[in-house]
Amino acid sequence: VWQFVDRRRETEAEEVVDTRPPLEKALEAARLASLNGAVPERRRALERVARELAVLGEEELATRARTLAWSREGASRQAVDDLARDARATLPGDGNEEVA
C-alpha cells in the first residue's frame, strides 16, 4: 500500500498546471523555436502566436506574426523578441500601468 501512496504523491507533485494566458504560452513556444528550432517549427510557433493575437483582436500584431512566420529566411530571434515585447504589452497586468 505504501508503495502505491508514494507513487501517487510523486505523480501529483509532478503535475504542474500552466495558468499563463494562451498568448503567453504561444510567445514562449515562439521564443524557444527561434533559439533552436528549424524553420518549420518557427513557422508553426509564430502561426500560433498570430492565432492568439487574432482572438484578442490584435489584427496588426497577428499580421506581423504571420509575416514573420512566412518570411523567406524565417524569423530571426530579434524579430521574435520584438514581436513578443509588443504582444505582451497588450496583455492585462503587463506591468506597464501607471501607479496613481
Backbone as XML, in Angstrom:
<?xml version="1.0"?>
<chain id="A" units="angstrom">
  <residue number="1" name="VAL">
    <atom name="N" x="0.831" y="-1.190" z="0.000"/>
    <atom name="CA" x="0.000" y="0.000" z="0.000"/>
    <atom name="C" x="0.875" y="1.254" z="0.000"/>
  </residue>
  <residue number="2" name="TRP">
    <atom name="N" x="1.922" y="1.292" z="0.803"/>
    <atom name="CA" x="2.763" y="2.477" z="0.886"/>
    <atom name="C" x="3.442" y="2.780" z="-0.436"/>
  </residue>
  <residue number="3" name="GLN">
    <atom name="N" x="3.788" y="1.757" z="-1.183"/>
    <atom name="CA" x="4.397" y="1.974" z="-2.499"/>
    <atom name="C" x="3.421" y="2.704" z="-3.412"/>
  </residue>
  <residue number="4" name="PHE">
    <atom name="N" x="2.160" y="2.320" z="-3.368"/>
    <atom name="CA" x="1.150" y="2.977" z="-4.181"/>
    <atom name="C" x="0.989" y="4.440" z="-3.773"/>
  </residue>
  <residue number="5" name="VAL">
    <atom name="N" x="0.930" y="4.683" z="-2.468"/>
    <atom name="CA" x="0.771" y="6.043" z="-1.960"/>
    <atom name="C" x="1.972" y="6.898" z="-2.356"/>
  </residue>
  <residue number="6" name="ASP">
    <atom name="N" x="3.187" y="6.361" z="-2.215"/>
    <atom name="CA" x="4.385" y="7.106" z="-2.588"/>
    <atom name="C" x="4.389" y="7.431" z="-4.075"/>
  </residue>
  <residue number="7" name="ARG">
    <atom name="N" x="4.019" y="6.478" z="-4.911"/>
    <atom name="CA" x="3.971" y="6.739" z="-6.361"/>
    <atom name="C" x="2.934" y="7.792" z="-6.685"/>
  </residue>
  <residue number="8" name="ARG">
    <atom name="N" x="1.805" y="7.733" z="-6.033"/>
    <atom name="CA" x="0.754" y="8.720" z="-6.289"/>
    <atom name="C" x="1.224" y="10.118" z="-5.891"/>
  </residue>
  <residue number="9" name="ARG">
    <atom name="N" x="1.916" y="10.239" z="-4.779"/>
    <atom name="CA" x="2.438" y="11.537" z="-4.347"/>
    <atom name="C" x="3.448" y="12.080" z="-5.352"/>
  </residue>
  <residue number="10" name="GLU">
    <atom name="N" x="4.304" y="11.198" z="-5.877"/>
    <atom name="CA" x="5.279" y="11.621" z="-6.885"/>
    <atom name="C" x="4.570" y="12.134" z="-8.124"/>
  </residue>
  <residue number="11" name="THR">
    <atom name="N" x="3.531" y="11.422" z="-8.563"/>
    <atom name="CA" x="2.776" y="11.829" z="-9.749"/>
    <atom name="C" x="2.094" y="13.164" z="-9.508"/>
  </residue>
  <residue number="12" name="GLU">
    <atom name="N" x="1.478" y="13.328" z="-8.349"/>
    <atom name="CA" x="0.801" y="14.583" z="-8.029"/>
    <atom name="C" x="1.790" y="15.735" z="-7.957"/>
  </residue>
  <residue number="13" name="ALA">
    <atom name="N" x="2.953" y="15.495" z="-7.420"/>
    <atom name="CA" x="3.964" y="16.543" z="-7.320"/>
    <atom name="C" x="4.468" y="16.960" z="-8.684"/>
  </residue>
  <residue number="14" name="GLU">
    <atom name="N" x="4.493" y="16.042" z="-9.643"/>
    <atom name="CA" x="4.994" y="16.343" z="-10.981"/>
    <atom name="C" x="3.985" y="17.105" z="-11.825"/>
  </residue>
  <residue number="15" name="GLU">
    <atom name="N" x="2.706" y="17.006" z="-11.498"/>
    <atom name="CA" x="1.672" y="17.676" z="-12.271"/>
    <atom name="C" x="1.672" y="19.165" z="-11.941"/>
  </residue>
  <residue number="16" name="VAL">
    <atom name="N" x="2.002" y="19.963" z="-12.922"/>
    <atom name="CA" x="2.014" y="21.410" z="-12.753"/>
    <atom name="C" x="1.032" y="21.992" z="-13.756"/>
  </residue>
  <residue number="17" name="VAL">
    <atom name="N" x="0.151" y="22.798" z="-13.266"/>
    <atom name="CA" x="-0.847" y="23.413" z="-14.130"/>
    <atom name="C" x="-0.308" y="24.755" z="-14.609"/>
  </residue>
  <residue number="18" name="ASP">
    <atom name="N" x="-0.283" y="24.914" z="-15.914"/>
    <atom name="CA" x="0.189" y="26.162" z="-16.511"/>
    <atom name="C" x="-0.993" y="27.113" z="-16.623"/>
  </residue>
  <residue number="19" name="THR">
    <atom name="N" x="-0.988" y="28.156" z="-15.813"/>
    <atom name="CA" x="-2.109" y="29.091" z="-15.778"/>
    <atom name="C" x="-1.860" y="30.345" z="-16.621"/>
  </residue>
  <residue number="20" name="ARG">
    <atom name="N" x="-0.756" y="30.344" z="-17.362"/>
    <atom name="CA" x="-0.479" y="31.521" z="-18.193"/>
    <atom name="C" x="-1.533" y="31.648" z="-19.291"/>
  </residue>
  <residue number="21" name="PRO">
    <atom name="N" x="-1.780" y="32.865" z="-19.751"/>
    <atom name="CA" x="-2.714" y="33.053" z="-20.864"/>
    <atom name="C" x="-2.194" y="32.347" z="-22.123"/>
  </residue>
  <residue number="22" name="PRO">
    <atom name="N" x="-3.103" y="31.935" z="-23.013"/>
    <atom name="CA" x="-2.690" y="31.250" z="-24.246"/>
    <atom name="C" x="-1.662" y="32.038" z="-25.057"/>
  </residue>
  <residue number="23" name="LEU">
    <atom name="N" x="-1.791" y="33.354" z="-25.103"/>
    <atom name="CA" x="-0.823" y="34.156" z="-25.851"/>
    <atom name="C" x="0.565" y="34.023" z="-25.240"/>
  </residue>
  <residue number="24" name="GLU">
    <atom name="N" x="0.644" y="34.048" z="-23.932"/>
    <atom name="CA" x="1.944" y="33.930" z="-23.263"/>
    <atom name="C" x="2.578" y="32.568" z="-23.559"/>
  </residue>
  <residue number="25" name="LYS">
    <atom name="N" x="1.783" y="31.522" z="-23.558"/>
    <atom name="CA" x="2.290" y="30.183" z="-23.886"/>
    <atom name="C" x="2.801" y="30.143" z="-25.325"/>
  </residue>
  <residue number="26" name="ALA">
    <atom name="N" x="2.040" y="30.756" z="-26.224"/>
    <atom name="CA" x="2.437" y="30.780" z="-27.635"/>
    <atom name="C" x="3.717" y="31.581" z="-27.832"/>
  </residue>
  <residue number="27" name="LEU">
    <atom name="N" x="3.838" y="32.690" z="-27.130"/>
    <atom name="CA" x="5.054" y="33.502" z="-27.235"/>
    <atom name="C" x="6.277" y="32.744" z="-26.729"/>
  </residue>
  <residue number="28" name="GLU">
    <atom name="N" x="6.106" y="31.989" z="-25.658"/>
    <atom name="CA" x="7.216" y="31.197" z="-25.132"/>
    <atom name="C" x="7.637" y="30.121" z="-26.140"/>
  </residue>
  <residue number="29" name="ALA">
    <atom name="N" x="6.658" y="29.484" z="-26.772"/>
    <atom name="CA" x="6.969" y="28.472" z="-27.789"/>
    <atom name="C" x="7.710" y="29.107" z="-28.965"/>
  </residue>
  <residue number="30" name="ALA">
    <atom name="N" x="7.303" y="30.313" z="-29.357"/>
    <atom name="CA" x="7.970" y="31.005" z="-30.461"/>
    <atom name="C" x="9.397" y="31.389" z="-30.076"/>
  </residue>
  <residue number="31" name="ARG">
    <atom name="N" x="9.570" y="31.821" z="-28.839"/>
    <atom name="CA" x="10.915" y="32.178" z="-28.374"/>
    <atom name="C" x="11.835" y="30.964" z="-28.396"/>
  </residue>
  <residue number="32" name="LEU">
    <atom name="N" x="11.356" y="29.864" z="-27.870"/>
    <atom name="CA" x="12.169" y="28.642" z="-27.861"/>
    <atom name="C" x="12.487" y="28.175" z="-29.274"/>
  </residue>
  <residue number="33" name="ALA">
    <atom name="N" x="11.505" y="28.244" z="-30.163"/>
    <atom name="CA" x="11.732" y="27.829" z="-31.550"/>
    <atom name="C" x="12.727" y="28.756" z="-32.237"/>
  </residue>
  <residue number="34" name="SER">
    <atom name="N" x="12.727" y="30.039" z="-31.877"/>
    <atom name="CA" x="13.670" y="30.965" z="-32.506"/>
    <atom name="C" x="15.097" y="30.711" z="-32.030"/>
  </residue>
  <residue number="35" name="LEU">
    <atom name="N" x="15.227" y="30.113" z="-30.850"/>
    <atom name="CA" x="16.554" y="29.818" z="-30.317"/>
    <atom name="C" x="17.163" y="28.566" z="-30.927"/>
  </residue>
  <residue number="36" name="ASN">
    <atom name="N" x="16.341" y="27.539" z="-31.090"/>
    <atom name="CA" x="16.912" y="26.279" z="-31.535"/>
    <atom name="C" x="16.026" y="25.473" z="-32.469"/>
  </residue>
  <residue number="37" name="GLY">
    <atom name="N" x="15.006" y="26.081" z="-32.997"/>
    <atom name="CA" x="14.097" y="25.340" z="-33.857"/>
    <atom name="C" x="14.419" y="25.487" z="-35.328"/>
  </residue>
  <residue number="38" name="ALA">
    <atom name="N" x="14.021" y="24.496" z="-36.073"/>
    <atom name="CA" x="14.138" y="24.566" z="-37.518"/>
    <atom name="C" x="13.064" y="25.529" z="-38.037"/>
  </residue>
  <residue number="39" name="VAL">
    <atom name="N" x="13.216" y="25.945" z="-39.267"/>
    <atom name="CA" x="12.280" y="26.922" z="-39.847"/>
    <atom name="C" x="10.827" y="26.456" z="-39.737"/>
  </residue>
  <residue number="40" name="PRO">
    <atom name="N" x="10.492" y="25.198" z="-40.045"/>
    <atom name="CA" x="9.086" y="24.793" z="-39.899"/>
    <atom name="C" x="8.557" y="24.936" z="-38.467"/>
  </residue>
  <residue number="41" name="GLU">
    <atom name="N" x="9.384" y="24.644" z="-37.476"/>
    <atom name="CA" x="8.971" y="24.810" z="-36.081"/>
    <atom name="C" x="8.724" y="26.276" z="-35.756"/>
  </residue>
  <residue number="42" name="ARG">
    <atom name="N" x="9.611" y="27.143" z="-36.239"/>
    <atom name="CA" x="9.433" y="28.582" z="-36.003"/>
    <atom name="C" x="8.152" y="29.072" z="-36.659"/>
  </residue>
  <residue number="43" name="ARG">
    <atom name="N" x="7.886" y="28.575" z="-37.861"/>
    <atom name="CA" x="6.658" y="28.999" z="-38.556"/>
    <atom name="C" x="5.409" y="28.563" z="-37.798"/>
  </residue>
  <residue number="44" name="ARG">
    <atom name="N" x="5.387" y="27.321" z="-37.347"/>
    <atom name="CA" x="4.223" y="26.840" z="-36.587"/>
    <atom name="C" x="4.036" y="27.650" z="-35.308"/>
  </residue>
  <residue number="45" name="ALA">
    <atom name="N" x="5.127" y="27.923" z="-34.622"/>
    <atom name="CA" x="5.039" y="28.681" z="-33.369"/>
    <atom name="C" x="4.525" y="30.099" z="-33.618"/>
  </residue>
  <residue number="46" name="LEU">
    <atom name="N" x="5.007" y="30.727" z="-34.659"/>
    <atom name="CA" x="4.549" y="32.092" z="-34.964"/>
    <atom name="C" x="3.113" y="32.106" z="-35.474"/>
  </residue>
  <residue number="47" name="GLU">
    <atom name="N" x="2.698" y="31.082" z="-36.173"/>
    <atom name="CA" x="1.290" y="30.989" z="-36.593"/>
    <atom name="C" x="0.394" y="30.873" z="-35.369"/>
  </residue>
  <residue number="48" name="ARG">
    <atom name="N" x="0.851" y="30.130" z="-34.375"/>
    <atom name="CA" x="0.092" y="30.013" z="-33.123"/>
    <atom name="C" x="-0.016" y="31.375" z="-32.447"/>
  </residue>
  <residue number="49" name="VAL">
    <atom name="N" x="1.086" y="32.112" z="-32.421"/>
    <atom name="CA" x="1.059" y="33.470" z="-31.863"/>
    <atom name="C" x="0.051" y="34.320" z="-32.639"/>
  </residue>
  <residue number="50" name="ALA">
    <atom name="N" x="0.076" y="34.227" z="-33.956"/>
    <atom name="CA" x="-0.844" y="35.008" z="-34.786"/>
    <atom name="C" x="-2.299" y="34.665" z="-34.464"/>
  </residue>
  <residue number="51" name="ARG">
    <atom name="N" x="-2.607" y="33.386" z="-34.295"/>
    <atom name="CA" x="-3.983" y="32.988" z="-33.962"/>
    <atom name="C" x="-4.409" y="33.568" z="-32.615"/>
  </residue>
  <residue number="52" name="GLU">
    <atom name="N" x="-3.517" y="33.492" z="-31.628"/>
    <atom name="CA" x="-3.858" y="34.018" z="-30.299"/>
    <atom name="C" x="-4.049" y="35.530" z="-30.337"/>
  </residue>
  <residue number="53" name="LEU">
    <atom name="N" x="-3.218" y="36.211" z="-31.094"/>
    <atom name="CA" x="-3.377" y="37.663" z="-31.220"/>
    <atom name="C" x="-4.689" y="38.017" z="-31.915"/>
  </residue>
  <residue number="54" name="ALA">
    <atom name="N" x="-5.063" y="37.246" z="-32.937"/>
    <atom name="CA" x="-6.322" y="37.494" z="-33.644"/>
    <atom name="C" x="-7.512" y="37.304" z="-32.702"/>
  </residue>
  <residue number="55" name="VAL">
    <atom name="N" x="-7.450" y="36.292" z="-31.851"/>
    <atom name="CA" x="-8.523" y="36.062" z="-30.878"/>
    <atom name="C" x="-8.681" y="37.279" z="-29.966"/>
  </residue>
  <residue number="56" name="LEU">
    <atom name="N" x="-7.572" y="37.914" z="-29.638"/>
    <atom name="CA" x="-7.603" y="39.095" z="-28.771"/>
    <atom name="C" x="-7.940" y="40.382" z="-29.522"/>
  </residue>
  <residue number="57" name="GLY">
    <atom name="N" x="-8.148" y="40.269" z="-30.844"/>
    <atom name="CA" x="-8.481" y="41.446" z="-31.644"/>
    <atom name="C" x="-7.280" y="42.276" z="-32.041"/>
  </residue>
  <residue number="58" name="GLU">
    <atom name="N" x="-6.104" y="41.732" z="-31.892"/>
    <atom name="CA" x="-4.859" y="42.441" z="-32.226"/>
    <atom name="C" x="-4.435" y="42.073" z="-33.656"/>
  </residue>
  <residue number="59" name="GLU">
    <atom name="N" x="-5.230" y="42.511" z="-34.621"/>
    <atom name="CA" x="-5.017" y="42.120" z="-36.020"/>
    <atom name="C" x="-3.679" y="42.598" z="-36.583"/>
  </residue>
  <residue number="60" name="GLU">
    <atom name="N" x="-3.267" y="43.796" z="-36.212"/>
    <atom name="CA" x="-1.996" y="44.315" z="-36.722"/>
    <atom name="C" x="-0.826" y="43.432" z="-36.265"/>
  </residue>
  <residue number="61" name="LEU">
    <atom name="N" x="-0.832" y="43.071" z="-34.988"/>
    <atom name="CA" x="0.225" y="42.194" z="-34.485"/>
    <atom name="C" x="0.102" y="40.779" z="-35.055"/>
  </residue>
  <residue number="62" name="ALA">
    <atom name="N" x="-1.128" y="40.329" z="-35.263"/>
    <atom name="CA" x="-1.334" y="38.997" z="-35.858"/>
    <atom name="C" x="-0.766" y="38.960" z="-37.273"/>
  </residue>
  <residue number="63" name="THR">
    <atom name="N" x="-1.000" y="40.008" z="-38.025"/>
    <atom name="CA" x="-0.451" y="40.090" z="-39.381"/>
    <atom name="C" x="1.071" y="40.119" z="-39.343"/>
  </residue>
  <residue number="64" name="ARG">
    <atom name="N" x="1.605" y="40.843" z="-38.394"/>
    <atom name="CA" x="3.060" y="40.901" z="-38.239"/>
    <atom name="C" x="3.635" y="39.523" z="-37.920"/>
  </residue>
  <residue number="65" name="ALA">
    <atom name="N" x="2.975" y="38.783" z="-37.047"/>
    <atom name="CA" x="3.434" y="37.441" z="-36.693"/>
    <atom name="C" x="3.379" y="36.522" z="-37.912"/>
  </residue>
  <residue number="66" name="ARG">
    <atom name="N" x="2.312" y="36.610" z="-38.697"/>
    <atom name="CA" x="2.209" y="35.775" z="-39.904"/>
    <atom name="C" x="3.277" y="36.151" z="-40.933"/>
  </residue>
  <residue number="67" name="THR">
    <atom name="N" x="3.550" y="37.432" z="-41.057"/>
    <atom name="CA" x="4.594" y="37.873" z="-41.989"/>
    <atom name="C" x="5.947" y="37.306" z="-41.568"/>
  </residue>
  <residue number="68" name="LEU">
    <atom name="N" x="6.218" y="37.343" z="-40.277"/>
    <atom name="CA" x="7.469" y="36.753" z="-39.773"/>
    <atom name="C" x="7.492" y="35.244" z="-40.015"/>
  </residue>
  <residue number="69" name="ALA">
    <atom name="N" x="6.373" y="34.608" z="-39.767"/>
    <atom name="CA" x="6.304" y="33.151" z="-39.915"/>
    <atom name="C" x="6.633" y="32.714" z="-41.337"/>
  </residue>
  <residue number="70" name="TRP">
    <atom name="N" x="6.177" y="33.460" z="-42.298"/>
    <atom name="CA" x="6.315" y="33.034" z="-43.694"/>
    <atom name="C" x="7.364" y="33.823" z="-44.465"/>
  </residue>
  <residue number="71" name="SER">
    <atom name="N" x="8.222" y="34.548" z="-43.752"/>
    <atom name="CA" x="9.305" y="35.243" z="-44.446"/>
    <atom name="C" x="10.257" y="34.210" z="-45.046"/>
  </residue>
  <residue number="72" name="ARG">
    <atom name="N" x="10.869" y="34.569" z="-46.131"/>
    <atom name="CA" x="11.717" y="33.635" z="-46.884"/>
    <atom name="C" x="12.813" y="32.999" z="-46.027"/>
  </residue>
  <residue number="73" name="GLU">
    <atom name="N" x="13.505" y="33.814" z="-45.250"/>
    <atom name="CA" x="14.630" y="33.317" z="-44.449"/>
    <atom name="C" x="14.205" y="32.838" z="-43.063"/>
  </residue>
  <residue number="74" name="GLY">
    <atom name="N" x="12.957" y="33.005" z="-42.715"/>
    <atom name="CA" x="12.495" y="32.642" z="-41.378"/>
    <atom name="C" x="12.739" y="33.780" z="-40.411"/>
  </residue>
  <residue number="75" name="ALA">
    <atom name="N" x="12.030" y="33.762" z="-39.328"/>
    <atom name="CA" x="12.110" y="34.854" z="-38.356"/>
    <atom name="C" x="13.397" y="34.774" z="-37.551"/>
  </residue>
  <residue number="76" name="SER">
    <atom name="N" x="14.029" y="35.918" z="-37.389"/>
    <atom name="CA" x="15.222" y="35.976" z="-36.541"/>
    <atom name="C" x="14.807" y="36.013" z="-35.074"/>
  </residue>
  <residue number="77" name="ARG">
    <atom name="N" x="15.732" y="35.693" z="-34.232"/>
    <atom name="CA" x="15.479" y="35.746" z="-32.789"/>
    <atom name="C" x="15.087" y="37.159" z="-32.365"/>
  </residue>
  <residue number="78" name="GLN">
    <atom name="N" x="15.775" y="38.159" z="-32.902"/>
    <atom name="CA" x="15.465" y="39.544" z="-32.541"/>
    <atom name="C" x="14.052" y="39.932" z="-32.976"/>
  </residue>
  <residue number="79" name="ALA">
    <atom name="N" x="13.650" y="39.498" z="-34.166"/>
    <atom name="CA" x="12.306" y="39.812" z="-34.649"/>
    <atom name="C" x="11.243" y="39.175" z="-33.761"/>
  </residue>
  <residue number="80" name="VAL">
    <atom name="N" x="11.489" y="37.944" z="-33.333"/>
    <atom name="CA" x="10.550" y="37.269" z="-32.434"/>
    <atom name="C" x="10.507" y="37.977" z="-31.085"/>
  </residue>
  <residue number="81" name="ASP">
    <atom name="N" x="11.661" y="38.370" z="-30.577"/>
    <atom name="CA" x="11.707" y="39.098" z="-29.303"/>
    <atom name="C" x="10.951" y="40.426" z="-29.396"/>
  </residue>
  <residue number="82" name="ASP">
    <atom name="N" x="11.132" y="41.136" z="-30.495"/>
    <atom name="CA" x="10.430" y="42.416" z="-30.680"/>
    <atom name="C" x="8.919" y="42.208" z="-30.737"/>
  </residue>
  <residue number="83" name="LEU">
    <atom name="N" x="8.487" y="41.188" z="-31.474"/>
    <atom name="CA" x="7.061" y="40.875" z="-31.559"/>
    <atom name="C" x="6.525" y="40.510" z="-30.179"/>
  </residue>
  <residue number="84" name="ALA">
    <atom name="N" x="7.256" y="39.685" z="-29.445"/>
    <atom name="CA" x="6.818" y="39.263" z="-28.116"/>
    <atom name="C" x="6.666" y="40.462" z="-27.185"/>
  </residue>
  <residue number="85" name="ARG">
    <atom name="N" x="7.615" y="41.376" z="-27.233"/>
    <atom name="CA" x="7.543" y="42.579" z="-26.388"/>
    <atom name="C" x="6.267" y="43.364" z="-26.689"/>
  </residue>
  <residue number="86" name="ASP">
    <atom name="N" x="5.996" y="43.567" z="-27.972"/>
    <atom name="CA" x="4.808" y="44.328" z="-28.361"/>
    <atom name="C" x="3.523" y="43.579" z="-28.029"/>
  </residue>
  <residue number="87" name="ALA">
    <atom name="N" x="3.547" y="42.259" z="-28.191"/>
    <atom name="CA" x="2.360" y="41.459" z="-27.890"/>
    <atom name="C" x="2.072" y="41.440" z="-26.393"/>
  </residue>
  <residue number="88" name="ARG">
    <atom name="N" x="3.116" y="41.314" z="-25.595"/>
    <atom name="CA" x="2.930" y="41.294" z="-24.136"/>
    <atom name="C" x="2.364" y="42.621" z="-23.638"/>
  </residue>
  <residue number="89" name="ALA">
    <atom name="N" x="2.663" y="43.690" z="-24.316"/>
    <atom name="CA" x="2.131" y="44.999" z="-23.920"/>
    <atom name="C" x="0.616" y="45.053" z="-24.052"/>
  </residue>
  <residue number="90" name="THR">
    <atom name="N" x="0.028" y="44.128" z="-24.812"/>
    <atom name="CA" x="-1.423" y="44.101" z="-24.984"/>
    <atom name="C" x="-2.116" y="43.310" z="-23.881"/>
  </residue>
  <residue number="91" name="LEU">
    <atom name="N" x="-1.336" y="42.541" z="-23.117"/>
    <atom name="CA" x="-1.930" y="41.712" z="-22.061"/>
    <atom name="C" x="-2.256" y="42.544" z="-20.836"/>
  </residue>
  <residue number="92" name="PRO">
    <atom name="N" x="-3.381" y="42.262" z="-20.196"/>
    <atom name="CA" x="-3.687" y="42.967" z="-18.948"/>
    <atom name="C" x="-2.664" y="42.584" z="-17.884"/>
  </residue>
  <residue number="93" name="GLY">
    <atom name="N" x="-2.294" y="43.539" z="-17.055"/>
    <atom name="CA" x="-1.346" y="43.262" z="-15.988"/>
    <atom name="C" x="0.062" y="43.067" z="-16.472"/>
  </residue>
  <residue number="94" name="ASP">
    <atom name="N" x="0.445" y="43.759" z="-17.544"/>
    <atom name="CA" x="1.787" y="43.595" z="-18.113"/>
    <atom name="C" x="2.847" y="44.396" z="-17.364"/>
  </residue>
  <residue number="95" name="GLY">
    <atom name="N" x="2.406" y="45.094" z="-16.332"/>
    <atom name="CA" x="3.381" y="45.839" z="-15.549"/>
    <atom name="C" x="3.633" y="47.238" z="-16.070"/>
  </residue>
  <residue number="96" name="ASN">
    <atom name="N" x="2.953" y="47.636" z="-17.129"/>
    <atom name="CA" x="3.160" y="48.958" z="-17.709"/>
    <atom name="C" x="2.130" y="49.983" z="-17.241"/>
  </residue>
  <residue number="97" name="GLU">
    <atom name="N" x="1.244" y="49.579" z="-16.340"/>
    <atom name="CA" x="0.238" y="50.525" z="-15.872"/>
    <atom name="C" x="0.904" y="51.587" z="-15.001"/>
  </residue>
  <residue number="98" name="GLU">
    <atom name="N" x="0.360" y="52.763" z="-15.042"/>
    <atom name="CA" x="0.883" y="53.831" z="-14.215"/>
    <atom name="C" x="0.356" y="53.684" z="-12.795"/>
  </residue>
  <residue number="99" name="VAL">
    <atom name="N" x="1.181" y="54.007" z="-11.832"/>
    <atom name="CA" x="0.770" y="53.941" z="-10.436"/>
    <atom name="C" x="0.225" y="55.307" z="-10.050"/>
  </residue>
  <residue number="100" name="ALA">
    <atom name="N" x="-0.966" y="55.321" z="-9.434"/>
    <atom name="CA" x="-1.600" y="56.597" z="-9.078"/>
    <atom name="C" x="-1.088" y="57.135" z="-7.780"/>
  </residue>
</chain>
